């Protein structure tokens, strides 16, 4: 079967996409597929020509970030009638929007951090939430552009200068506690992982993609009811958003107050050697090549 491996792109997550694609390429070849790699640029006409020339049976979408997992490229592939991995246009666009995801999560009674969403240019020197709180893009991933605002940090107006003035930004209550994440494959939660780091306040870009920067505890050592609650919440949100393939939902667990707080859902999580979903799949006896096979098979029947 011919698979077009879509990689790279032009978002802030380009480098991670290339690493994900390298891992997936090996698995796709191991599965016996004829793989054509394509590094996406803004020249969509060239991409369309490539699809028409190669006539792939399926596109494996290894893109991350804007234009790759927010429904944009999915719409192009829908028009061309080419099957693709991961979620459809609607699920992708909603899941990529942290505010919209929260609205869906709130409708199914999930515990959420308090937040407000505004344009970067609207952030003032005065704190708009009680300290500490988080400033982050409302539509981005891989922990790009995230700041924790404390008494010692720069004022929020100064931080806002790191964003495009028109970019939509989320200001969110900082939840003190344990960092947890749950992968979901085709509507079934895999496991709960706890992420620990002695040098990072949260699971940021460096912690995610630098070997040795974070410790992964799989399965997370939690009370059974909290463990099961995390599985249930991630699975429920995946299905409520109508996602397909794999997703990963991140939580903070405030142990003192017994709060399991949903932070966000990633609808195209990383597939690198350090990535969390492949580790969880392996934990439940799904090796990496089998995980890729399941994702491909799902794309062909959805």
Buried (B, 14 or more C-beta within 10 A) or exposed (E): EEBBBBBBBBBBBBEBBBBBBBBBBBBBEEBEBEBBBBBBEEEEEEBEEBBEEBEBBBBBBBBBBBBBBBBBBBBBBBEEEBBBBBBBBEBBBBBBBBBBBBEBBEEEEBBBBEBBBBBBBEBEEEBBBEEBBBBBBBBBBBBBBBBBBEEEBEEBEEBBEEBEEEBBBBBBBBBEBBBBBBBBBBEEBBBBBBBEBEEBBBBBBEBBBEEEBBEBBBEBEBEEEBBEBBBEBBBBBBBBBBBBBBBBBBBBBBEEEEBBBBBBBBBBBBBBEBBBBBBBBBBEEBEBBBBBBBBBEBBEEB
